[in-house]
Amino acid sequence: MTVTATPVTTPTTSTGSGSSNSNVIGAAGIASNFNEFLTLLTTQLQNQNPLNPLDTNQFTQQLVQFAQVEQQLNANDSLTTLVNLQQANQSTQALAFVGQTVTLNGSTAALPSGGSAGWTLQAASAASATVNITSSTGQTVFTGQYALNSGTNNFSWNGQGNDGTQWPAGNYTINVAAKDSSGNNVTVSTQLVGTVSSVDLTKSPPLLSVGGQSYTINQVQSVGTPVSATGG
């Protein structure tokens, strides 16, 4: 007696009908059709050549490979969900800043029409400081002498030059040179104060617009209107 059978070596090939399945199971199929995979393995067993049976280790390897692919797909789905949740959370946080007065790292602040430009000066120690404010073209528009306390010092400029000239709305940069009572240089870092006018949610992370410039949420140092020392 002669037995004729065609061995099936891959889970995407069916020999019961004598034809090759040309459709590869997609990622979603692999992740959701475990029963289909077991059916293909059963088909392999039913159609193997009894004179040359497939090694059982091969079935085990195929099952392990399938499980690994399925686990990776599930992990990818979970990561995608986490990323989407994080982006939604960032968007919610960013929207809460609209209309709020915030303090950000930087030295260039916006002077609104009829308003004031504000900065926060962080001094390493008490010092006597020379404050210079320049326009976007680099022109010095204001110079003043101030005593700084160690730590946080809030400073606002009303847009008036030393000669009383009212400068137009725009972006202005502050520069501070400070010395302590012994004449040693004191490090002073600058932060700007402004109002968040809008949020760009198309960016990741979302960008806050303050004085026509864009900042991320992690650049925000504090929220609220500071008590300022007036310059000008």
Backbone hydrogen bonds, N-H to C=O, Kabsch-Sander energy under -0.5 kcal/mol:
donor,donor_aa,acceptor,acceptor_aa,energy
3,V,1,M,-0.5
4,T,2,T,-0.5
5,A,3,V,-0.5
9,T,7,P,-0.5
13,T,10,T,-1.6
14,S,19,S,-0.5
15,T,13,T,-0.5
19,S,14,S,-0.6
22,S,20,S,-0.7
24,V,22,S,-0.7
30,I,26,G,-2.5
31,A,27,A,-2.0
32,S,28,A,-1.7
33,N,29,G,-2.1
37,F,33,N,-1.5
38,L,34,F,-2.1
39,T,35,N,-2.1
40,L,36,E,-2.0
41,L,37,F,-2.0
42,T,38,L,-2.4
43,T,39,T,-2.3
44,Q,40,L,-1.9
45,L,41,L,-1.9
46,Q,42,T,-2.4
47,N,43,T,-1.7
48,Q,44,Q,-0.6
48,Q,45,L,-0.6
52,N,49,N,-1.5
58,Q,55,D,-1.4
59,F,55,D,-0.9
60,T,56,T,-1.9
61,Q,57,N,-2.5
62,Q,58,Q,-2.3
63,L,59,F,-2.4
64,V,60,T,-2.4
65,Q,61,Q,-2.7
66,F,62,Q,-2.4
67,A,63,L,-2.3
68,Q,64,V,-2.4
69,V,65,Q,-2.4
70,E,66,F,-2.6
71,Q,67,A,-2.4
72,Q,68,Q,-2.2
73,L,69,V,-2.4
74,N,70,E,-2.3
75,A,71,Q,-2.4
76,N,72,Q,-2.5
77,D,73,L,-2.2
78,S,74,N,-2.2
79,L,75,A,-2.5
80,T,76,N,-2.3
81,T,77,D,-2.2
82,L,78,S,-2.3
83,V,79,L,-2.6
84,N,80,T,-2.3
85,L,81,T,-2.2
86,Q,82,L,-2.4
87,Q,83,V,-2.5
88,A,84,N,-2.2
89,N,85,L,-2.3
90,Q,86,Q,-2.6
91,S,87,Q,-2.3
92,T,88,A,-2.1
93,Q,89,N,-2.4
94,A,90,Q,-2.7
95,L,91,S,-2.3
96,A,92,T,-1.1
97,F,94,A,-1.6
98,V,95,L,-1.1
99,G,196,V,-3.4
100,Q,97,F,-2.6
102,V,100,Q,-0.6
102,V,194,G,-3.2
103,T,222,S,-2.6
104,L,192,L,-2.9
105,N,219,Q,-1.1
106,G,190,T,-1.6
109,A,107,S,-0.6
109,A,172,Y,-2.7
111,L,170,G,-3.7
115,G,112,P,-2.0
117,A,157,W,-2.7
118,G,193,V,-0.8
119,W,155,F,-3.4
120,T,191,Q,-3.3
121,L,153,N,-3.9
122,Q,120,T,-0.6
122,Q,189,S,-2.9
123,A,121,L,-0.8
123,A,151,G,-2.7
124,A,187,T,-2.1
127,A,148,L,-2.2
128,S,179,K,-3.0
129,A,127,A,-0.5
129,A,146,Y,-3.6
130,T,177,A,-2.9
131,V,129,A,-0.6
131,V,144,G,-3.1
132,N,130,T,-0.5
132,N,175,N,-2.8
133,I,142,F,-2.7
134,T,173,T,-2.7
135,S,139,Q,-2.6
138,G,135,S,-1.8
141,V,133,I,-3.0
142,F,133,I,-1.5
144,G,131,V,-2.1
146,Y,129,A,-2.8
148,L,127,A,-3.4
148,L,146,Y,-0.5
151,G,123,A,-2.5
153,N,121,L,-1.9
155,F,119,W,-3.1
156,S,229,A,-3.0
157,W,117,A,-3.1
158,N,231,G,-1.6
161,G,165,T,-3.1
162,N,141,V,-0.6
164,G,161,G,-1.9
167,W,159,G,-3.3
167,W,165,T,-0.7
170,G,111,L,-1.5
172,Y,109,A,-3.0
173,T,134,T,-2.5
174,I,107,S,-2.2
175,N,132,N,-2.6
177,A,130,T,-2.1
178,A,186,V,-0.6
179,K,128,S,-2.1
180,D,184,N,-2.6
183,G,180,D,-1.9
186,V,178,A,-2.5
189,S,122,Q,-2.2
191,Q,120,T,-2.2
192,L,104,L,-2.7
193,V,118,G,-2.9
194,G,102,V,-2.2
196,V,100,Q,-2.5
197,S,195,T,-0.7
197,S,209,S,-2.6
198,S,209,S,-0.8
200,D,207,L,-2.7
201,L,199,V,-0.9
203,K,200,D,-0.8
207,L,200,D,-1.6
208,L,215,Y,-4.0
209,S,198,S,-2.6
210,V,208,L,-0.7
210,V,213,Q,-3.1
211,G,195,T,-0.6
213,Q,210,V,-1.5
215,Y,208,L,-2.3
217,I,206,P,-0.5
219,Q,216,T,-1.7
220,V,217,I,-1.9
221,Q,103,T,-3.8
222,S,103,T,-1.1
224,G,101,T,-3.9
228,S,226,P,-0.7
229,A,154,N,-2.5
231,G,156,S,-3.0
